[in-house]
Amino acid sequence: MQNDFTFSIIKPNAVRTGKTGPILAMINEAGFEISALKMIHMTLAQAESFYEVHHGRPFFEGLVEFMSSGPVFVMILKHENAIEEFRKLIGATDPAKAEPGTIRKKFAVSVQMNAVHGSDSYENACKEADFFFSGIERF
């Protein structure tokens, strides 16, 4: 099924402030199955490569500096209609506009430090998951 998984990152600010456990609990309680998970600390070059699609935009440098500023958790999540359901769970990119009860409303600091990333399409979920996980790391 083309939409049974998505990719997510728990961002450095959420890891640094001890929000990983509560975020993972919300993901689990929403019925998502974690099929791959690891903690990494991206180098600046890795962050630049991952966010290459945004190269040249005004926020690019700040984004890659932030995403390489500390450890993150990267994960592949399974769920029926995973991309759409996960984006509902995480809420709007701007935490001030996120619905109550969403991950970003509860744990985000700002648009950039919004606690989590979630893929916005099946194509991006595939690309993003492939960036961080080999075939033997997925269940």
N, CA, C and O atoms as CSV, one atom per row, in Angstrom:
chain,resi,resn,atom,element,x,y,z
A,1,MET,N,N,0.848,-1.183,0.000
A,1,MET,CA,C,0.000,0.000,0.000
A,1,MET,C,C,0.890,1.242,0.000
A,1,MET,O,O,1.866,1.322,0.746
A,2,GLN,N,N,0.545,2.187,-0.830
A,2,GLN,CA,C,1.420,3.338,-1.041
A,2,GLN,C,C,1.435,4.339,0.115
A,2,GLN,O,O,2.373,5.129,0.223
A,3,ASN,N,N,0.445,4.324,0.958
A,3,ASN,CA,C,0.424,5.326,2.030
A,3,ASN,C,C,0.348,4.675,3.411
A,3,ASN,O,O,-0.375,5.149,4.288
A,4,ASP,N,N,1.096,3.590,3.599
A,4,ASP,CA,C,1.048,2.917,4.893
A,4,ASP,C,C,2.232,3.264,5.788
A,4,ASP,O,O,2.354,2.714,6.882
A,5,PHE,N,N,3.109,4.168,5.343
A,5,PHE,CA,C,4.217,4.587,6.204
A,5,PHE,C,C,4.531,6.058,5.982
A,5,PHE,O,O,4.165,6.655,4.970
A,6,THR,N,N,5.223,6.615,6.964
A,6,THR,CA,C,5.716,7.976,6.859
A,6,THR,C,C,7.066,8.045,7.564
A,6,THR,O,O,7.483,7.099,8.234
A,7,PHE,N,N,7.725,9.157,7.405
A,7,PHE,CA,C,9.025,9.388,8.023
A,7,PHE,C,C,8.898,10.577,8.968
A,7,PHE,O,O,8.167,11.527,8.687
A,8,SER,N,N,9.611,10.519,10.084
A,8,SER,CA,C,9.567,11.617,11.043
A,8,SER,C,C,10.924,11.809,11.700
A,8,SER,O,O,11.741,10.891,11.770
A,9,ILE,N,N,11.142,13.022,12.176
A,9,ILE,CA,C,12.327,13.360,12.973
A,9,ILE,C,C,11.845,14.073,14.230
A,9,ILE,O,O,11.043,15.004,14.157
A,10,ILE,N,N,12.339,13.631,15.381
A,10,ILE,CA,C,12.181,14.417,16.604
A,10,ILE,C,C,13.395,15.337,16.627
A,10,ILE,O,O,14.535,14.878,16.699
A,11,LYS,N,N,13.141,16.623,16.566
A,11,LYS,CA,C,14.177,17.623,16.337
A,11,LYS,C,C,15.027,17.908,17.579
A,11,LYS,O,O,14.643,17.557,18.694
A,12,PRO,N,N,16.201,18.556,17.375
A,12,PRO,CA,C,17.143,18.772,18.481
A,12,PRO,C,C,16.556,19.461,19.711
A,12,PRO,O,O,16.893,19.101,20.839
A,13,ASN,N,N,15.681,20.449,19.505
A,13,ASN,CA,C,15.123,21.148,20.668
A,13,ASN,C,C,14.292,20.212,21.533
A,13,ASN,O,O,14.354,20.295,22.760
A,14,ALA,N,N,13.522,19.329,20.925
A,14,ALA,CA,C,12.679,18.401,21.677
A,14,ALA,C,C,13.529,17.344,22.377
A,14,ALA,O,O,13.227,16.954,23.505
A,15,VAL,N,N,14.585,16.881,21.718
A,15,VAL,CA,C,15.487,15.909,22.341
A,15,VAL,C,C,16.200,16.575,23.517
A,15,VAL,O,O,16.275,16.012,24.609
A,16,ARG,N,N,16.716,17.764,23.285
A,16,ARG,CA,C,17.492,18.493,24.301
A,16,ARG,C,C,16.659,18.784,25.562
A,16,ARG,O,O,17.198,18.801,26.668
A,17,THR,N,N,15.363,19.009,25.397
A,17,THR,CA,C,14.508,19.366,26.535
A,17,THR,C,C,13.749,18.178,27.117
A,17,THR,O,O,12.831,18.355,27.918
A,18,GLY,N,N,14.134,16.963,26.713
A,18,GLY,CA,C,13.552,15.766,27.300
A,18,GLY,C,C,12.145,15.431,26.847
A,18,GLY,O,O,11.395,14.791,27.584
A,19,LYS,N,N,11.777,15.850,25.657
A,19,LYS,CA,C,10.419,15.605,25.163
A,19,LYS,C,C,10.304,14.349,24.297
A,19,LYS,O,O,9.212,14.031,23.826
A,20,THR,N,N,11.398,13.637,24.082
A,20,THR,CA,C,11.368,12.451,23.224
A,20,THR,C,C,10.365,11.420,23.732
A,20,THR,O,O,9.545,10.926,22.959
A,21,GLY,N,N,10.420,11.093,25.007
A,21,GLY,CA,C,9.515,10.095,25.578
A,21,GLY,C,C,8.050,10.463,25.411
A,21,GLY,O,O,7.271,9.654,24.907
A,22,PRO,N,N,7.652,11.678,25.826
A,22,PRO,CA,C,6.256,12.066,25.639
A,22,PRO,C,C,5.818,12.097,24.166
A,22,PRO,O,O,4.678,11.751,23.855
A,23,ILE,N,N,6.708,12.505,23.269
A,23,ILE,CA,C,6.363,12.518,21.839
A,23,ILE,C,C,6.174,11.087,21.340
A,23,ILE,O,O,5.199,10.798,20.645
A,24,LEU,N,N,7.096,10.190,21.689
A,24,LEU,CA,C,6.948,8.794,21.281
A,24,LEU,C,C,5.677,8.178,21.863
A,24,LEU,O,O,5.020,7.371,21.206
A,25,ALA,N,N,5.330,8.557,23.093
A,25,ALA,CA,C,4.099,8.053,23.703
A,25,ALA,C,C,2.876,8.510,22.910
A,25,ALA,O,O,1.957,7.723,22.684
A,26,MET,N,N,2.856,9.772,22.489
A,26,MET,CA,C,1.729,10.272,21.690
A,26,MET,C,C,1.634,9.547,20.358
A,26,MET,O,O,0.539,9.237,19.888
A,27,ILE,N,N,2.785,9.277,19.751
A,27,ILE,CA,C,2.809,8.550,18.477
A,27,ILE,C,C,2.255,7.143,18.676
A,27,ILE,O,O,1.443,6.672,17.880
A,28,ASN,N,N,2.693,6.482,19.726
A,28,ASN,CA,C,2.230,5.126,20.031
A,28,ASN,C,C,0.736,5.119,20.341
A,28,ASN,O,O,-0.003,4.277,19.831
A,29,GLU,N,N,0.297,6.049,21.169
A,29,GLU,CA,C,-1.118,6.113,21.547
A,29,GLU,C,C,-2.025,6.417,20.361
A,29,GLU,O,O,-3.205,6.064,20.376
A,30,ALA,N,N,-1.490,7.062,19.341
A,30,ALA,CA,C,-2.266,7.359,18.131
A,30,ALA,C,C,-2.324,6.160,17.190
A,30,ALA,O,O,-2.934,6.239,16.123
A,31,GLY,N,N,-1.701,5.061,17.571
A,31,GLY,CA,C,-1.796,3.840,16.779
A,31,GLY,C,C,-0.707,3.630,15.751
A,31,GLY,O,O,-0.816,2.734,14.914
A,32,PHE,N,N,0.339,4.435,15.794
A,32,PHE,CA,C,1.444,4.256,14.854
A,32,PHE,C,C,2.375,3.162,15.352
A,32,PHE,O,O,2.635,3.048,16.549
A,33,GLU,N,N,2.869,2.369,14.427
A,33,GLU,CA,C,3.862,1.340,14.728
A,33,GLU,C,C,5.226,1.872,14.282
A,33,GLU,O,O,5.387,2.312,13.143
A,34,ILE,N,N,6.185,1.827,15.170
A,34,ILE,CA,C,7.536,2.262,14.816
A,34,ILE,C,C,8.240,1.100,14.127
A,34,ILE,O,O,8.488,0.064,14.743
A,35,SER,N,N,8.561,1.274,12.847
A,35,SER,CA,C,9.215,0.199,12.112
A,35,SER,C,C,10.717,0.415,11.974
A,35,SER,O,O,11.434,-0.493,11.555
A,36,ALA,N,N,11.199,1.599,12.318
A,36,ALA,CA,C,12.634,1.887,12.351
A,36,ALA,C,C,12.818,3.125,13.227
A,36,ALA,O,O,12.029,4.068,13.164
A,37,LEU,N,N,13.872,3.105,14.045
A,37,LEU,CA,C,14.122,4.228,14.950
A,37,LEU,C,C,15.593,4.240,15.315
A,37,LEU,O,O,16.166,3.204,15.652
A,38,LYS,N,N,16.204,5.415,15.246
A,38,LYS,CA,C,17.571,5.550,15.752
A,38,LYS,C,C,17.847,7.004,16.096
A,38,LYS,O,O,17.239,7.933,15.564
A,39,MET,N,N,18.797,7.155,17.017
A,39,MET,CA,C,19.246,8.476,17.428
A,39,MET,C,C,20.538,8.766,16.684
A,39,MET,O,O,21.449,7.939,16.654
A,40,ILE,N,N,20.610,9.943,16.088
A,40,ILE,CA,C,21.807,10.342,15.344
A,40,ILE,C,C,22.112,11.806,15.651
A,40,ILE,O,O,21.270,12.536,16.172
A,41,HIS,N,N,23.308,12.209,15.323
A,41,HIS,CA,C,23.679,13.627,15.378
A,41,HIS,C,C,24.203,13.969,13.983
A,41,HIS,O,O,25.334,13.631,13.633
A,42,MET,N,N,23.371,14.639,13.199
A,42,MET,CA,C,23.747,14.977,11.828
A,42,MET,C,C,24.892,15.983,11.815
A,42,MET,O,O,24.938,16.913,12.620
A,43,THR,N,N,25.806,15.773,10.890
A,43,THR,CA,C,26.822,16.784,10.631
A,43,THR,C,C,26.169,17.905,9.820
A,43,THR,O,O,25.069,17.739,9.293
A,44,LEU,N,N,26.842,19.025,9.726
A,44,LEU,CA,C,26.339,20.121,8.905
A,44,LEU,C,C,26.162,19.655,7.459
A,44,LEU,O,O,25.160,19.980,6.821
A,45,ALA,N,N,27.124,18.902,6.944
A,45,ALA,CA,C,27.046,18.401,5.561
A,45,ALA,C,C,25.853,17.470,5.371
A,45,ALA,O,O,25.179,17.536,4.343
A,46,GLN,N,N,25.584,16.606,6.346
A,46,GLN,CA,C,24.431,15.702,6.244
A,46,GLN,C,C,23.126,16.485,6.255
A,46,GLN,O,O,22.213,16.187,5.484
A,47,ALA,N,N,23.033,17.484,7.126
A,47,ALA,CA,C,21.824,18.305,7.183
A,47,ALA,C,C,21.633,19.074,5.874
A,47,ALA,O,O,20.514,19.191,5.375
A,48,GLU,N,N,22.734,19.598,5.322
A,48,GLU,CA,C,22.649,20.299,4.032
A,48,GLU,C,C,22.153,19.362,2.943
A,48,GLU,O,O,21.336,19.757,2.112
A,49,SER,N,N,22.630,18.144,2.935
A,49,SER,CA,C,22.214,17.168,1.938
A,49,SER,C,C,20.742,16.794,2.113
A,49,SER,O,O,19.994,16.733,1.137
A,50,PHE,N,N,20.333,16.547,3.344
A,50,PHE,CA,C,18.949,16.167,3.606
A,50,PHE,C,C,17.978,17.282,3.200
A,50,PHE,O,O,16.921,17.007,2.632
A,51,TYR,N,N,18.330,18.521,3.486
A,51,TYR,CA,C,17.456,19.661,3.198
A,51,TYR,C,C,17.803,20.357,1.880
A,51,TYR,O,O,17.418,21.508,1.672
A,52,GLU,N,N,18.513,19.683,1.005
A,52,GLU,CA,C,18.937,20.242,-0.286
A,52,GLU,C,C,17.782,20.899,-1.052
A,52,GLU,O,O,17.975,21.904,-1.735
A,53,VAL,N,N,16.597,20.330,-0.932
A,53,VAL,CA,C,15.425,20.870,-1.631
A,53,VAL,C,C,15.156,22.325,-1.247
A,53,VAL,O,O,14.535,23.059,-2.016
A,54,HIS,N,N,15.610,22.748,-0.077
A,54,HIS,CA,C,15.399,24.120,0.386
A,54,HIS,C,C,16.603,25.031,0.142
A,54,HIS,O,O,16.581,26.201,0.525
A,55,HIS,N,N,17.643,24.508,-0.489
A,55,HIS,CA,C,18.855,25.304,-0.729
A,55,HIS,C,C,18.498,26.579,-1.490
A,55,HIS,O,O,17.733,26.546,-2.454
A,56,GLY,N,N,19.056,27.690,-1.048
A,56,GLY,CA,C,18.787,28.972,-1.698
A,56,GLY,C,C,17.657,29.750,-1.050
A,56,GLY,O,O,17.497,30.941,-1.315
A,57,ARG,N,N,16.874,29.101,-0.209
A,57,ARG,CA,C,15.800,29.808,0.484
A,57,ARG,C,C,16.379,30.524,1.703
A,57,ARG,O,O,17.396,30.098,2.249
A,58,PRO,N,N,15.736,31.602,2.128
A,58,PRO,CA,C,16.296,32.413,3.216
A,58,PRO,C,C,16.505,31.653,4.532
A,58,PRO,O,O,17.382,32.012,5.318
A,59,PHE,N,N,15.720,30.625,4.771
A,59,PHE,CA,C,15.803,29.893,6.039
A,59,PHE,C,C,16.761,28.708,6.001
A,59,PHE,O,O,16.964,28.050,7.022
A,60,PHE,N,N,17.357,28.422,4.838
A,60,PHE,CA,C,18.160,27.207,4.666
A,60,PHE,C,C,19.324,27.118,5.660
A,60,PHE,O,O,19.474,26.108,6.347
A,61,GLU,N,N,20.140,28.161,5.737
A,61,GLU,CA,C,21.318,28.100,6.615
A,61,GLU,C,C,20.936,27.907,8.078
A,61,GLU,O,O,21.548,27.099,8.777
A,62,GLY,N,N,19.937,28.638,8.541
A,62,GLY,CA,C,19.480,28.488,9.917
A,62,GLY,C,C,18.927,27.100,10.189
A,62,GLY,O,O,19.138,26.532,11.260
A,63,LEU,N,N,18.217,26.562,9.207
A,63,LEU,CA,C,17.641,25.225,9.346
A,63,LEU,C,C,18.721,24.161,9.480
A,63,LEU,O,O,18.651,23.318,10.374
A,64,VAL,N,N,19.713,24.192,8.606
A,64,VAL,CA,C,20.749,23.151,8.679
A,64,VAL,C,C,21.615,23.314,9.926
A,64,VAL,O,O,22.064,22.323,10.500
A,65,GLU,N,N,21.851,24.555,10.347
A,65,GLU,CA,C,22.591,24.761,11.601
A,65,GLU,C,C,21.807,24.213,12.783
A,65,GLU,O,O,22.370,23.545,13.650
A,66,PHE,N,N,20.513,24.494,12.819
A,66,PHE,CA,C,19.663,23.993,13.900
A,66,PHE,C,C,19.610,22.464,13.894
A,66,PHE,O,O,19.775,21.832,14.938
A,67,MET,N,N,19.382,21.876,12.730
A,67,MET,CA,C,19.215,20.418,12.667
A,67,MET,C,C,20.513,19.669,12.940
A,67,MET,O,O,20.478,18.477,13.247
A,68,SER,N,N,21.644,20.334,12.836
A,68,SER,CA,C,22.926,19.708,13.164
A,68,SER,C,C,23.428,20.150,14.541
A,68,SER,O,O,24.567,19.854,14.903
A,69,SER,N,N,22.599,20.849,15.309
A,69,SER,CA,C,23.021,21.398,16.604
A,69,SER,C,C,22.977,20.388,17.749
A,69,SER,O,O,23.482,20.666,18.837
A,70,GLY,N,N,22.392,19.246,17.520
A,70,GLY,CA,C,22.296,18.239,18.572
A,70,GLY,C,C,21.665,16.972,18.040
A,70,GLY,O,O,21.252,16.915,16.881
A,71,PRO,N,N,21.589,15.950,18.887
A,71,PRO,CA,C,21.006,14.679,18.449
A,71,PRO,C,C,19.530,14.823,18.073
A,71,PRO,O,O,18.812,15.684,18.582
A,72,VAL,N,N,19.115,13.957,17.175
A,72,VAL,CA,C,17.719,13.837,16.753
A,72,VAL,C,C,17.352,12.360,16.739
A,72,VAL,O,O,18.227,11.494,16.730
A,73,PHE,N,N,16.064,12.079,16.738
A,73,PHE,CA,C,15.580,10.722,16.517
A,73,PHE,C,C,14.924,10.699,15.152
A,73,PHE,O,O,14.030,11.498,14.874
A,74,VAL,N,N,15.364,9.787,14.300
A,74,VAL,CA,C,14.740,9.595,12.995
A,74,VAL,C,C,13.956,8.291,13.061
A,74,VAL,O,O,14.376,7.333,13.708
A,75,MET,N,N,12.808,8.267,12.381
A,75,MET,CA,C,11.979,7.066,12.467
A,75,MET,C,C,11.069,6.900,11.267
A,75,MET,O,O,10.677,7.864,10.608
A,76,ILE,N,N,10.750,5.654,11.010
A,76,ILE,CA,C,9.745,5.286,10.023
A,76,ILE,C,C,8.555,4.762,10.799
A,76,ILE,O,O,8.685,3.897,11.666
A,77,LEU,N,N,7.396,5.300,10.474
A,77,LEU,CA,C,6.170,4.949,11.195
A,77,LEU,C,C,5.168,4.307,10.248
A,77,LEU,O,O,4.976,4.769,9.123
A,78,LYS,N,N,4.537,3.247,10.708
A,78,LYS,CA,C,3.499,2.577,9.916
A,78,LYS,C,C,2.127,2.863,10.514
A,78,LYS,O,O,1.945,2.918,11.730
A,79,HIS,N,N,1.177,3.043,9.612
A,79,HIS,CA,C,-0.214,3.298,10.008
A,79,HIS,C,C,-1.008,3.371,8.717
A,79,HIS,O,O,-0.467,3.772,7.686
A,80,GLU,N,N,-2.255,2.999,8.747
A,80,GLU,CA,C,-3.100,3.195,7.574
A,80,GLU,C,C,-3.221,4.697,7.330
A,80,GLU,O,O,-3.474,5.461,8.262
A,81,ASN,N,N,-3.044,5.116,6.100
A,81,ASN,CA,C,-3.083,6.542,5.754
A,81,ASN,C,C,-2.055,7.328,6.567
A,81,ASN,O,O,-2.356,8.406,7.080
A,82,ALA,N,N,-0.865,6.795,6.679
A,82,ALA,CA,C,0.151,7.271,7.615
A,82,ALA,C,C,0.502,8.751,7.457
A,82,ALA,O,O,0.576,9.471,8.453
A,83,ILE,N,N,0.716,9.207,6.250
A,83,ILE,CA,C,1.159,10.593,6.054
A,83,ILE,C,C,0.091,11.569,6.535
A,83,ILE,O,O,0.377,12.483,7.308
A,84,GLU,N,N,-1.122,11.371,6.080
A,84,GLU,CA,C,-2.218,12.257,6.470
A,84,GLU,C,C,-2.491,12.170,7.975
A,84,GLU,O,O,-2.673,13.196,8.629
A,85,GLU,N,N,-2.521,10.969,8.520
A,85,GLU,CA,C,-2.803,10.807,9.950
A,85,GLU,C,C,-1.688,11.397,10.814
A,85,GLU,O,O,-1.960,11.989,11.858
A,86,PHE,N,N,-0.431,11.239,10.382
A,86,PHE,CA,C,0.659,11.780,11.171
A,86,PHE,C,C,0.668,13.301,11.126
A,86,PHE,O,O,0.951,13.951,12.132
A,87,ARG,N,N,0.363,13.864,9.982
A,87,ARG,CA,C,0.338,15.330,9.876
A,87,ARG,C,C,-0.783,15.913,10.736
A,87,ARG,O,O,-0.648,17.024,11.250
A,88,LYS,N,N,-1.878,15.185,10.899
A,88,LYS,CA,C,-2.930,15.617,11.826
A,88,LYS,C,C,-2.403,15.573,13.263
A,88,LYS,O,O,-2.656,16.486,14.050
A,89,LEU,N,N,-1.677,14.515,13.597
A,89,LEU,CA,C,-1.155,14.339,14.948
A,89,LEU,C,C,-0.125,15.411,15.304
A,89,LEU,O,O,-0.098,15.889,16.438
A,90,ILE,N,N,0.719,15.792,14.348
A,90,ILE,CA,C,1.762,16.761,14.683
A,90,ILE,C,C,1.261,18.200,14.642
A,90,ILE,O,O,1.792,19.044,15.365
A,91,GLY,N,N,0.275,18.504,13.838
A,91,GLY,CA,C,-0.279,19.854,13.778
A,91,GLY,C,C,0.476,20.764,12.827
A,91,GLY,O,O,1.437,20.349,12.178
A,92,ALA,N,N,0.035,21.994,12.754
A,92,ALA,CA,C,0.596,22.999,11.840
A,92,ALA,C,C,2.059,23.291,12.167
A,92,ALA,O,O,2.483,23.186,13.318
A,93,THR,N,N,2.821,23.658,11.143
A,93,THR,CA,C,4.236,23.984,11.298
A,93,THR,C,C,4.435,25.084,12.335
A,93,THR,O,O,5.365,25.024,13.140
A,94,ASP,N,N,3.571,26.077,12.314
A,94,ASP,CA,C,3.616,27.165,13.296
A,94,ASP,C,C,2.841,26.708,14.527
A,94,ASP,O,O,1.623,26.546,14.457
A,95,PRO,N,N,3.519,26.498,15.651
A,95,PRO,CA,C,2.814,25.996,16.833
A,95,PRO,C,C,1.681,26.909,17.309
A,95,PRO,O,O,0.735,26.442,17.943
A,96,ALA,N,N,1.773,28.197,17.009
A,96,ALA,CA,C,0.701,29.118,17.383
A,96,ALA,C,C,-0.582,28.827,16.611
A,96,ALA,O,O,-1.675,29.175,17.057
A,97,LYS,N,N,-0.443,28.182,15.442
A,97,LYS,CA,C,-1.602,27.850,14.609
A,97,LYS,C,C,-1.991,26.378,14.718
A,97,LYS,O,O,-2.972,25.955,14.107
A,98,ALA,N,N,-1.247,25.604,15.478
A,98,ALA,CA,C,-1.513,24.172,15.612
A,98,ALA,C,C,-2.741,23.935,16.496
A,98,ALA,O,O,-3.006,24.684,17.435
A,99,GLU,N,N,-3.469,22.887,16.172
A,99,GLU,CA,C,-4.646,22.518,16.947
A,99,GLU,C,C,-4.248,22.065,18.350
A,99,GLU,O,O,-3.184,21.470,18.523
A,100,PRO,N,N,-5.080,22.336,19.348
A,100,PRO,CA,C,-4.814,21.828,20.702
A,100,PRO,C,C,-4.674,20.298,20.680
A,100,PRO,O,O,-5.379,19.612,19.940
A,101,GLY,N,N,-3.773,19.790,21.487
A,101,GLY,CA,C,-3.572,18.353,21.581
A,101,GLY,C,C,-2.595,17.782,20.574
A,101,GLY,O,O,-2.268,16.597,20.640
A,102,THR,N,N,-2.116,18.607,19.630
A,102,THR,CA,C,-1.137,18.115,18.661
A,102,THR,C,C,0.262,18.190,19.263
A,102,THR,O,O,0.501,18.906,20.235
A,103,ILE,N,N,1.172,17.442,18.667
A,103,ILE,CA,C,2.548,17.410,19.160
A,103,ILE,C,C,3.169,18.802,19.124
A,103,ILE,O,O,3.794,19.229,20.095
A,104,ARG,N,N,3.002,19.498,18.028
A,104,ARG,CA,C,3.616,20.826,17.914
A,104,ARG,C,C,2.982,21.833,18.870
A,104,ARG,O,O,3.682,22.701,19.392
A,105,LYS,N,N,1.697,21.742,19.105
A,105,LYS,CA,C,1.061,22.657,20.052
A,105,LYS,C,C,1.623,22.427,21.455
A,105,LYS,O,O,1.841,23.376,22.208
A,106,LYS,N,N,1.855,21.160,21.795
A,106,LYS,CA,C,2.340,20.822,23.137
A,106,LYS,C,C,3.833,21.074,23.327
A,106,LYS,O,O,4.251,21.501,24.403
A,107,PHE,N,N,4.650,20.813,22.288
A,107,PHE,CA,C,6.093,20.759,22.499
A,107,PHE,C,C,6.931,21.723,21.667
A,107,PHE,O,O,8.130,21.847,21.917
A,108,ALA,N,N,6.353,22.403,20.697
A,108,ALA,CA,C,7.133,23.286,19.832
A,108,ALA,C,C,7.428,24.619,20.511
A,108,ALA,O,O,6.686,25.075,21.380
A,109,VAL,N,N,8.526,25.224,20.090
A,109,VAL,CA,C,8.948,26.533,20.592
A,109,VAL,C,C,8.661,27.612,19.555
A,109,VAL,O,O,8.249,28.721,19.897
A,110,SER,N,N,8.882,27.278,18.284
A,110,SER,CA,C,8.731,28.236,17.192
A,110,SER,C,C,8.519,27.471,15.897
A,110,SER,O,O,8.483,26.240,15.900
A,111,VAL,N,N,8.380,28.189,14.792
A,111,VAL,CA,C,8.230,27.535,13.492
A,111,VAL,C,C,9.438,26.644,13.206
A,111,VAL,O,O,9.272,25.503,12.775
A,112,GLN,N,N,10.645,27.146,13.439
A,112,GLN,CA,C,11.838,26.336,13.180
A,112,GLN,C,C,12.002,25.238,14.221
A,112,GLN,O,O,12.276,24.088,13.879
A,113,MET,N,N,11.834,25.590,15.479
A,113,MET,CA,C,11.993,24.610,16.563
A,113,MET,C,C,10.625,24.028,16.911
A,113,MET,O,O,10.133,24.168,18.031
A,114,ASN,N,N,10.026,23.368,15.914
A,114,ASN,CA,C,8.655,22.883,16.062
A,114,ASN,C,C,8.563,21.421,16.504
A,114,ASN,O,O,7.549,20.763,16.271
A,115,ALA,N,N,9.595,20.927,17.125
A,115,ALA,CA,C,9.650,19.622,17.798
A,115,ALA,C,C,9.763,18.419,16.863
A,115,ALA,O,O,10.548,17.511,17.136
A,116,VAL,N,N,9.007,18.386,15.776
A,116,VAL,CA,C,9.018,17.211,14.903
A,116,VAL,C,C,8.893,17.594,13.431
A,116,VAL,O,O,8.343,18.633,13.067
A,117,HIS,N,N,9.422,16.715,12.621
A,117,HIS,CA,C,9.230,16.787,11.172
A,117,HIS,C,C,8.380,15.596,10.779
A,117,HIS,O,O,8.522,14.514,11.347
A,118,GLY,N,N,7.504,15.786,9.820
A,118,GLY,CA,C,6.741,14.688,9.231
A,118,GLY,C,C,6.684,14.860,7.731
A,118,GLY,O,O,6.472,15.967,7.235
A,119,SER,N,N,6.874,13.774,7.007
A,119,SER,CA,C,6.844,13.835,5.536
A,119,SER,C,C,5.509,14.379,5.043
A,119,SER,O,O,4.463,14.147,5.649
A,120,ASP,N,N,5.568,15.111,3.926
A,120,ASP,CA,C,4.352,15.710,3.377
A,120,ASP,C,C,3.801,14.973,2.161
A,120,ASP,O,O,2.752,15.349,1.637
A,121,SER,N,N,4.495,13.923,1.704
A,121,SER,CA,C,4.014,13.147,0.560
A,121,SER,C,C,4.663,11.770,0.588
A,121,SER,O,O,5.667,11.554,1.267
A,122,TYR,N,N,4.080,10.852,-0.153
A,122,TYR,CA,C,4.640,9.503,-0.236
A,122,TYR,C,C,6.046,9.555,-0.837
A,122,TYR,O,O,6.951,8.874,-0.355
A,123,GLU,N,N,6.231,10.348,-1.872
A,123,GLU,CA,C,7.537,10.453,-2.519
A,123,GLU,C,C,8.596,10.959,-1.538
A,123,GLU,O,O,9.706,10.430,-1.486
A,124,ASN,N,N,8.245,11.985,-0.765
A,124,ASN,CA,C,9.196,12.510,0.217
A,124,ASN,C,C,9.430,11.536,1.357
A,124,ASN,O,O,10.550,11.440,1.859
A,125,ALA,N,N,8.402,10.813,1.777
A,125,ALA,CA,C,8.580,9.808,2.830
A,125,ALA,C,C,9.589,8.751,2.375
A,125,ALA,O,O,10.454,8.346,3.151
A,126,CYS,N,N,9.482,8.309,1.132
A,126,CYS,CA,C,10.428,7.316,0.591
A,126,CYS,C,C,11.843,7.884,0.560
A,126,CYS,O,O,12.790,7.245,1.019
A,127,LYS,N,N,11.975,9.078,0.019
A,127,LYS,CA,C,13.286,9.719,-0.102
A,127,LYS,C,C,13.919,9.952,1.271
A,127,LYS,O,O,15.099,9.665,1.474
A,128,GLU,N,N,13.129,10.474,2.211
A,128,GLU,CA,C,13.643,10.788,3.537
A,128,GLU,C,C,14.002,9.527,4.312
A,128,GLU,O,O,15.035,9.486,4.981
A,129,ALA,N,N,13.161,8.497,4.229
A,129,ALA,CA,C,13.453,7.233,4.916
A,129,ALA,C,C,14.715,6.602,4.334
A,129,ALA,O,O,15.549,6.080,5.075
A,130,ASP,N,N,14.856,6.649,3.017
A,130,ASP,CA,C,16.042,6.075,2.366
A,130,ASP,C,C,17.316,6.822,2.747
A,130,ASP,O,O,18.393,6.227,2.752
A,131,PHE,N,N,17.219,8.099,3.063
A,131,PHE,CA,C,18.383,8.888,3.446
A,131,PHE,C,C,18.999,8.348,4.737
A,131,PHE,O,O,20.221,8.328,4.879
A,132,PHE,N,N,18.160,7.912,5.674
A,132,PHE,CA,C,18.632,7.509,6.997
A,132,PHE,C,C,18.659,6.011,7.267
A,132,PHE,O,O,19.391,5.568,8.152
A,133,PHE,N,N,17.881,5.217,6.530
A,133,PHE,CA,C,17.745,3.796,6.864
A,133,PHE,C,C,18.021,2.888,5.678
A,133,PHE,O,O,17.523,3.106,4.573
A,134,SER,N,N,18.838,1.851,5.935
A,134,SER,CA,C,19.036,0.811,4.929
A,134,SER,C,C,17.888,-0.196,5.040
A,134,SER,O,O,17.092,-0.138,5.978
A,135,GLY,N,N,17.812,-1.090,4.107
A,135,GLY,CA,C,16.755,-2.101,4.099
A,135,GLY,C,C,16.750,-2.991,5.338
A,135,GLY,O,O,15.681,-3.370,5.817
A,136,ILE,N,N,17.925,-3.332,5.862
A,136,ILE,CA,C,17.968,-4.233,7.017
A,136,ILE,C,C,17.620,-3.536,8.335
A,136,ILE,O,O,17.489,-4.193,9.368
A,137,GLU,N,N,17.470,-2.220,8.302
A,137,GLU,CA,C,17.105,-1.475,9.513
A,137,GLU,C,C,15.603,-1.251,9.620
A,137,GLU,O,O,15.139,-0.627,10.575
A,138,ARG,N,N,14.849,-1.743,8.669
A,138,ARG,CA,C,13.398,-1.510,8.621
A,138,ARG,C,C,12.660,-2.797,8.936
A,138,ARG,O,O,13.052,-3.876,8.492
A,139,PHE,N,N,11.602,-2.675,9.696
A,139,PHE,CA,C,10.825,-3.847,10.089
A,139,PHE,C,C,9.367,-3.683,9.700
A,139,PHE,O,O,8.557,-4.575,9.953
